[in-house]
Amino acid sequence: MAARIHDLAPDLPLKFDIKALCRQLDIHEIREIDTSAYEAAIIMDEYKADGSILLARSSSAKRKRFSIGHELGHFLLPTHLPKSGGFSCSHGDLKTDGAGATNRHARIEAEANRFAAHLLMPPRKIRANLGTPRPDLTEVSRLSDEFFVSKEAMARSYVDAHRETLALVFLHHGKIKRFYKPDDFPFLDVIIGNEVPEDSVASDHGYHPAQASEMEECDPCIWLGEWSQRKVATLSEQVLAQRDGHAMVLLHAELLE
């Protein structure tokens, strides 16, 4: 569905006006409100004749842009049938990738996230705007500004679009907060809430916010399970420090033939 929009409007700039696009697609109102109950919501009737999007005022401009794309996905995807007048989406809903989802709510929120990602960060446009073919978190930082999305949203789309085999681990104060990997990346032997592996680059990076390490080769046993290690010729790691104790780790696996 998102790809269809770009097929019909191939000249959309990277920072296109998503509110103007919504108006063309029968979203009659986008309004910011003071709320902690949700990150974003869409109000619509069962026929989806039109819709109204509500955004938490406290969110950043980049996050609001992704939230609009997410709610537009609920509006346009035909299988997303509104209950109780629409959808109300939490901060966690806008991060879920649906991996291992066993319930309808998680699946449709993941579908709305994929819609927003492909609308705002089409893989072919990411690849067309790469400054280097080598995996690099500094590219993620640059592209997040060029596409006007958050670094985390861009990092996920960058991993999906890149030709290399990549995965992401997100940290907070040295503990694993969440991770993201496509199906072709080997099994990550990490547990959410645990400390980052002590022999990893990220365990004691000491970088200032927005500063990235070099991509360094590491022992696959640091991040991968025993069976997964057998599939990997080399594993490399790079860390990008962020504000308030957050950090992002990019893993690059070169697989055995």
LONUMI-218612 format. One line per 5 residues: their letters; for each residue x, y, z negated of N, C-alpha, C. Coordinates in steps of 0.02 Angstrom, whole numbers, plus 50000, padded with zeros to 5 digits. Layout:
a) X,Y,Z,X,Y,Z,X,Y,Z ~ ...
# end
This chain:
maari) 50042,49940,50000,50000,50000,50000,50044,50063,50000 ~ 50095,50065,49956,50139,50123,49955,50178,50129,50020 ~ 50199,50071,50047,50235,50072,50111,50191,50099,50166 ~ 50126,50084,50163,50080,50109,50213,50077,50186,50212 ~ 50079,50215,50153,50078,50288,50147,50139,50317,50183
hdlap) 50198,50287,50173,50258,50311,50205,50258,50298,50281 ~ 50224,50244,50301,50218,50232,50373,50175,50287,50406 ~ 50123,50309,50371,50079,50361,50398,50111,50431,50392 ~ 50156,50439,50344,50190,50504,50335,50265,50492,50329 ~ 50298,50473,50384,50369,50454,50381,50416,50511,50363
dlplk) 50393,50573,50369,50436,50630,50356,50428,50658,50285 ~ 50396,50620,50240,50390,50644,50171,50459,50656,50143 ~ 50473,50714,50114,50539,50725,50083,50547,50683,50021 ~ 50609,50678,49996,50622,50637,49937,50584,50663,49876 ~ 50580,50729,49869,50543,50758,49812,50475,50783,49835
fdika) 50438,50742,49871,50374,50764,49897,50326,50782,49840 ~ 50277,50823,49855,50228,50847,49807,50176,50792,49795 ~ 50185,50754,49742,50139,50698,49730,50069,50721,49712 ~ 50064,50781,49682,49997,50806,49666,49958,50823,49729 ~ 49992,50851,49779,49960,50866,49843,49938,50801,49877
lcrql) 49980,50749,49873,49962,50685,49902,49900,50656,49867 ~ 49898,50662,49801,49840,50637,49764,49776,50672,49786 ~ 49780,50738,49797,49720,50774,49818,49694,50748,49886 ~ 49740,50729,49930,49721,50701,49994,49689,50632,49988 ~ 49701,50600,49932,49677,50531,49922,49621,50528,49870
dihei) 49585,50584,49862,49524,50589,49822,49535,50590,49746 ~ 49595,50608,49724,49605,50624,49654,49590,50699,49647 ~ 49536,50716,49614,49514,50786,49614,49544,50827,49558 ~ 49575,50794,49508,49603,50832,49452,49663,50795,49423 ~ 49715,50832,49407,49772,50807,49368,49783,50857,49312
reidt) 49774,50833,49250,49773,50878,49193,49818,50852,49137 ~ 49855,50897,49105,49896,50880,49047,49857,50894,48983 ~ 49863,50846,48936,49828,50855,48872,49876,50837,48815 ~ 49860,50860,48756,49898,50843,48696,49871,50777,48669 ~ 49909,50724,48676,49888,50659,48652,49948,50615,48638
sayea) 49941,50572,48589,49991,50519,48577,49960,50451,48587 ~ 49898,50450,48610,49862,50387,48618,49884,50349,48681 ~ 49909,50385,48731,49932,50354,48793,49980,50400,48829 ~ 50016,50371,48876,50062,50410,48917,50025,50442,48976 ~ 49978,50405,49005,49939,50429,49062,49875,50388,49066
aiimd) 49825,50417,49099,49761,50382,49108,49729,50406,49172 ~ 49684,50364,49199,49645,50385,49256,49572,50370,49242 ~ 49530,50418,49256,49458,50411,49247,49426,50405,49315 ~ 49385,50353,49325,49352,50342,49389,49292,50297,49378 ~ 49245,50298,49426,49188,50253,49420,49205,50186,49453
eykad) 49159,50140,49450,49172,50073,49475,49182,50071,49550 ~ 49159,50122,49586,49167,50125,49659,49230,50162,49681 ~ 49265,50191,49634,49326,50229,49649,49314,50283,49702 ~ 49258,50317,49695,49241,50370,49743,49289,50429,49735 ~ 49308,50444,49674,49360,50494,49660,49388,50479,49591
gsill) 49440,50516,49573,49471,50503,49509,49501,50565,49478 ~ 49514,50561,49413,49546,50614,49376,49602,50584,49334 ~ 49662,50613,49340,49720,50587,49304,49736,50632,49244 ~ 49748,50601,49187,49767,50637,49126,49838,50618,49108 ~ 49878,50667,49087,49948,50655,49070,49963,50682,49000
arsss) 50004,50646,48963,50027,50671,48898,50073,50731,48909 ~ 50055,50786,48879,50092,50849,48891,50165,50844,48869 ~ 50178,50802,48818,50245,50799,48790,50296,50763,48834 ~ 50274,50728,48886,50320,50691,48929,50361,50738,48972 ~ 50419,50715,48994,50461,50755,49039,50429,50759,49108
akrkr) 50452,50808,49147,50424,50818,49214,50435,50756,49258 ~ 50495,50726,49253,50510,50667,49293,50465,50608,49273 ~ 50455,50600,49208,50412,50545,49185,50340,50556,49207 ~ 50317,50618,49204,50249,50634,49226,50239,50616,49300 ~ 50291,50629,49339,50286,50614,49411,50276,50538,49422
fsigh) 50315,50498,49385,50306,50425,49391,50237,50405,49365 ~ 50215,50436,49311,50149,50419,49282,50094,50433,49333 ~ 50099,50488,49369,50049,50503,49421,50049,50448,49473 ~ 50109,50427,49495,50113,50373,49544,50083,50309,49518 ~ 50094,50294,49455,50067,50234,49423,49990,50236,49423
elghf) 49962,50292,49402,49888,50298,49400,49859,50298,49471 ~ 49894,50327,49518,49871,50324,49588,49869,50251,49611 ~ 49918,50211,49588,49916,50140,49605,49854,50106,49580 ~ 49834,50120,49517,49772,50092,49491,49713,50113,49534 ~ 49714,50174,49559,49659,50200,49599,49655,50168,49668
llpth) 49713,50155,49699,49713,50131,49768,49716,50055,49775 ~ 49745,50021,49727,49750,49948,49734,49681,49916,49724 ~ 49657,49880,49774,49587,49858,49772,49571,49808,49717 ~ 49620,49772,49692,49606,49723,49639,49605,49754,49569 ~ 49623,49818,49564,49624,49852,49499,49554,49882,49487
lpksg) 49511,49840,49460,49442,49861,49449,49436,49893,49380 ~ 49412,49955,49377,49411,49991,49313,49361,49961,49264 ~ 49382,49960,49201,49338,49941,49146,49331,50001,49101 ~ 49271,50013,49078,49257,50070,49033,49279,50136,49064 ~ 49271,50142,49130,49281,50206,49163,49351,50221,49185
gfscs) 49397,50172,49184,49463,50186,49209,49517,50145,49174 ~ 49578,50173,49173,49635,50140,49142,49671,50190,49096 ~ 49693,50165,49039,49733,50205,48992,49799,50168,48983 ~ 49855,50202,48996,49920,50167,49001,49970,50195,48950 ~ 50000,50150,48912,50049,50170,48861,50118,50178,48892
hgdlk) 50164,50203,48850,50234,50209,48872,50261,50140,48892 ~ 50244,50088,48854,50266,50021,48871,50238,49996,48936 ~ 50175,50013,48951,50143,49992,49014,50182,50019,49073 ~ 50209,50079,49067,50244,50111,49123,50315,50086,49130 ~ 50335,50038,49088,50402,50008,49094,50399,49934,49111
tdgag) 50341,49903,49103,50337,49831,49112,50348,49811,49185 ~ 50385,49755,49194,50395,49729,49261,50355,49666,49273 ~ 50316,49645,49222,50273,49588,49231,50307,49521,49224 ~ 50372,49520,49210,50409,49457,49205,50379,49414,49149 ~ 50359,49354,49166,50330,49309,49117,50261,49329,49093
atnrh) 50228,49375,49128,50162,49398,49106,50111,49341,49107 ~ 50074,49336,49054,50023,49283,49049,49953,49312,49044 ~ 49946,49378,49048,49879,49408,49044,49869,49459,49099 ~ 49806,49473,49114,49788,49517,49170,49815,49587,49159 ~ 49811,49612,49098,49833,49680,49084,49906,49691,49104
ariea) 49950,49646,49082,50021,49652,49099,50033,49648,49174 ~ 49996,49604,49207,50006,49596,49280,49985,49659,49318 ~ 49928,49688,49301,49907,49747,49339,49949,49808,49323 ~ 49974,49813,49260,50018,49869,49245,50084,49863,49283 ~ 50109,49801,49290,50170,49790,49329,50158,49807,49402
eanrf) 50099,49789,49428,50083,49805,49498,50080,49881,49509 ~ 50051,49917,49460,50048,49990,49466,50118,50020,49463 ~ 50162,49991,49423,50232,50014,49420,50268,50002,49486 ~ 50257,49944,49516,50288,49930,49581,50262,49978,49634 ~ 50197,49993,49632,50169,50041,49679,50203,50109,49671
aahll) 50208,50133,49609,50239,50198,49596,50312,50198,49618 ~ 50348,50144,49604,50419,50141,49623,50427,50143,49698 ~ 50386,50106,49735,50393,50105,49808,50368,50169,49840 ~ 50321,50203,49806,50298,50267,49832,50350,50321,49822 ~ 50380,50324,49762,50426,50378,49746,50498,50363,49766
mpprk) 50515,50298,49770,50585,50278,49784,50585,50219,49834 ~ 50564,50230,49896,50562,50175,49944,50632,50145,49952 ~ 50638,50079,49952,50704,50047,49957,50745,50071,50017 ~ 50713,50079,50074,50751,50100,50134,50778,50171,50125 ~ 50743,50214,50089,50767,50282,50079,50824,50282,50027
iranl) 50820,50239,49977,50875,50232,49930,50938,50211,49967 ~ 50932,50159,50009,50990,50134,50046,51017,50187,50094 ~ 50973,50225,50124,50994,50277,50171,51031,50334,50137 ~ 51020,50343,50072,51050,50399,50036,51106,50378,49989 ~ 51130,50316,49995,51185,50294,49954,51250,50329,49975
gtprp) 51288,50351,49926,51352,50382,49940,51408,50332,49947 ~ 51397,50272,49920,51447,50218,49923,51410,50152,49923 ~ 51437,50102,49959,51405,50035,49957,51420,49997,49893 ~ 51468,50020,49854,51486,49987,49792,51436,50004,49737 ~ 51416,49956,49697,51371,49971,49640,51403,50021,49593
dltev) 51364,50072,49573,51393,50125,49532,51337,50164,49498 ~ 51340,50168,49432,51288,50204,49394,51290,50279,49406 ~ 51346,50306,49428,51346,50378,49444,51302,50391,49504 ~ 51294,50342,49548,51247,50347,49604,51175,50350,49577 ~ 51161,50311,49526,51095,50312,49496,51079,50381,49469
srlsd) 51127,50412,49435,51116,50479,49408,51102,50529,49463 ~ 51143,50526,49516,51133,50573,49572,51066,50562,49606 ~ 51049,50499,49620,50987,50484,49655,50926,50502,49613 ~ 50931,50496,49547,50874,50513,49505,50856,50586,49512 ~ 50906,50628,49522,50892,50699,49534,50866,50711,49605
effvs) 50894,50676,49654,50873,50687,49723,50801,50664,49734 ~ 50780,50610,49701,50712,50585,49708,50666,50613,49653 ~ 50694,50649,49605,50658,50678,49548,50618,50625,49510 ~ 50655,50576,49485,50628,50524,49441,50676,50514,49384 ~ 50656,50479,49332,50700,50467,49276,50757,50420,49296
keama) 50811,50422,49257,50868,50378,49272,50848,50304,49267 ~ 50807,50288,49217,50787,50218,49210,50745,50195,49269 ~ 50697,50236,49290,50656,50217,49348,50700,50208,49410 ~ 50747,50255,49421,50791,50249,49478,50837,50188,49471 ~ 50861,50175,49412,50906,50117,49402,50872,50052,49422
rsyvd) 50810,50043,49403,50773,49983,49422,50764,49979,49498 ~ 50745,50034,49528,50735,50034,49601,50801,50026,49638 ~ 50854,50055,49610,50921,50048,49639,50942,49975,49640 ~ 50931,49939,49585,50948,49868,49580,50908,49828,49631 ~ 50844,49844,49639,50802,49808,49687,50822,49822,49759
ahret) 50843,49884,49773,50858,49904,49842,50928,49884,49864 ~ 50974,49876,49816,51044,49866,49833,51056,49798,49864 ~ 51105,49794,49908,51121,49731,49941,51159,49683,49896 ~ 51191,49709,49843,51228,49667,49797,51181,49638,49743 ~ 51206,49588,49706,51167,49554,49655,51179,49589,49588
lalvf) 51128,49626,49564,51136,49671,49507,51083,49657,49453 ~ 51099,49678,49393,51052,49676,49337,51066,49735,49291 ~ 51019,49750,49248,51024,49806,49201,51010,49783,49130 ~ 51046,49812,49083,51032,49803,49012,51028,49873,48981 ~ 50974,49886,48944,50964,49951,48912,50977,49945,48838
lhhgk) 51018,49990,48811,51039,49987,48741,51016,50049,48703 ~ 51008,50040,48638,50996,50096,48592,51035,50084,48528 ~ 51081,50130,48515,51126,50123,48457,51159,50054,48454 ~ 51181,50032,48512,51219,49970,48516,51178,49906,48515 ~ 51113,49912,48515,51070,49853,48516,51032,49848,48582
ikrfy) 51019,49787,48602,50984,49775,48666,50911,49792,48658 ~ 50888,49840,48698,50819,49863,48693,50775,49827,48744 ~ 50800,49817,48804,50765,49780,48857,50815,49768,48913 ~ 50796,49726,48960,50840,49714,49017,50796,49703,49079 ~ 50828,49709,49136,50792,49701,49199,50837,49666,49249
kpddf) 50812,49613,49280,50851,49578,49331,50804,49550,49384 ~ 50824,49556,49448,50786,49522,49500,50795,49446,49495 ~ 50755,49410,49532,50757,49337,49528,50823,49307,49550 ~ 50860,49342,49594,50922,49313,49619,50981,49321,49571 ~ 50972,49359,49518,51027,49368,49469,51026,49310,49420
pfldv) 51084,49282,49402,51086,49225,49355,51054,49242,49288 ~ 51037,49190,49251,51005,49197,49186,51049,49237,49138 ~ 51020,49289,49108,51056,49329,49059,51045,49299,48989 ~ 51100,49285,48955,51096,49255,48888,51098,49311,48836 ~ 51043,49350,48834,51038,49406,48787,50971,49402,48751
iigne) 50968,49430,48692,50907,49431,48652,50892,49503,48633 ~ 50832,49525,48648,50812,49593,48630,50815,49602,48554 ~ 50847,49657,48534,50855,49672,48463,50924,49654,48437 ~ 50960,49611,48473,51028,49592,48452,51078,49646,48470 ~ 51135,49644,48435,51190,49688,48452,51217,49670,48522
vpeds) 51243,49720,48557,51274,49707,48622,51333,49660,48611 ~ 51348,49614,48658,51405,49568,48649,51469,49606,48633 ~ 51506,49582,48583,51562,49620,48556,51620,49627,48606 ~ 51626,49583,48654,51681,49588,48702,51661,49626,48765 ~ 51601,49653,48767,51579,49690,48826,51607,49761,48826
vasdh) 51609,49791,48885,51631,49861,48891,51585,49906,48849 ~ 51520,49888,48847,51471,49930,48813,51476,49926,48737 ~ 51513,49877,48710,51514,49868,48637,51549,49926,48601 ~ 51595,49958,48635,51632,50013,48604,51653,50063,48657 ~ 51603,50086,48696,51621,50127,48754,51646,50197,48735
gyhpa) 51618,50228,48683,51643,50292,48660,51636,50349,48711 ~ 51589,50342,48758,51580,50394,48808,51529,50446,48785 ~ 51536,50506,48812,51488,50559,48799,51427,50549,48844 ~ 51369,50575,48824,51309,50570,48866,51323,50593,48938 ~ 51298,50554,48985,51305,50564,49058,51372,50542,49084
qasem) 51416,50516,49040,51481,50492,49063,51477,50417,49075 ~ 51505,50395,49131,51504,50324,49149,51574,50296,49148 ~ 51580,50232,49130,51643,50197,49133,51657,50177,49205 ~ 51716,50151,49217,51730,50118,49280,51694,50051,49281 ~ 51681,50024,49341,51656,49956,49347,51715,49909,49334
eecdp) 51710,49868,49282,51765,49825,49261,51744,49752,49264 ~ 51789,49709,49288,51776,49638,49287,51777,49613,49215 ~ 51731,49568,49199,51726,49542,49131,51717,49466,49134 ~ 51726,49434,49078,51716,49362,49074,51641,49348,49079 ~ 51619,49306,49126,51547,49292,49132,51515,49266,49069
ciwlg) 51554,49234,49024,51524,49207,48963,51499,49261,48916 ~ 51521,49323,48927,51498,49379,48885,51423,49390,48892 ~ 51398,49385,48954,51329,49402,48969,51287,49343,48992 ~ 51317,49290,49018,51280,49237,49051,51280,49172,49010 ~ 51227,49133,49018,51224,49068,48988,51273,49020,49023
ewsqr) 51286,48964,48990,51337,48917,49015,51321,48893,49086 ~ 51258,48876,49099,51240,48852,49166,51247,48908,49217 ~ 51227,48969,49200,51231,49025,49246,51303,49042,49265 ~ 51349,49032,49218,51419,49049,49231,51447,49009,49290 ~ 51422,48949,49300,51447,48906,49354,51429,48933,49423
kvatl) 51380,48978,49427,51358,49005,49491,51396,49068,49511 ~ 51437,49094,49465,51466,49160,49474,51541,49156,49487 ~ 51563,49189,49541,51635,49195,49554,51666,49248,49509 ~ 51635,49307,49507,51658,49360,49463,51597,49398,49437 ~ 51604,49424,49376,51552,49467,49347,51586,49532,49326
seqvl) 51555,49589,49344,51582,49655,49326,51530,49694,49288 ~ 51554,49742,49249,51511,49779,49203,51529,49853,49204 ~ 51477,49894,49202,51487,49967,49197,51436,49994,49148 ~ 51454,50044,49108,51408,50073,49059,51402,50148,49071 ~ 51341,50173,49064,51326,50244,49069,51297,50266,49002
aqrdg) 51331,50311,48967,51306,50337,48904,51251,50387,48917 ~ 51201,50388,48872,51145,50435,48877,51134,50468,48810 ~ 51085,50511,48807,51073,50548,48745,51042,50505,48690 ~ 51050,50527,48628,51016,50498,48570,51032,50424,48561 ~ 51094,50405,48576,51115,50336,48564,51095,50286,48617
hamvl) 51067,50309,48671,51046,50264,48725,51105,50253,48773 ~ 51104,50196,48805,51154,50180,48856,51124,50130,48905 ~ 51153,50130,48965,51129,50086,49018,51189,50046,49043 ~ 51181,49980,49050,51234,49937,49074,51215,49908,49141 ~ 51259,49914,49190,51248,49885,49256,51294,49824,49262
lhael) 51265,49767,49279,51303,49705,49289,51301,49687,49364 ~ 51359,49670,49390,51366,49652,49461,51395,49581,49465 ~ 51355,49535,49491,51376,49465,49497,51394,49450,49571 ~ 51454,49425,49581,51473,49399,49647,51464,49323,49642 ~ 51416,49297,49679,51397,49227,49672,51442,49182,49715
le) 51451,49120,49691,51487,49070,49730,51445,49049,49790 ~ 51479,49033,49844,51443,49011,49904,51410,48943,49891
# end
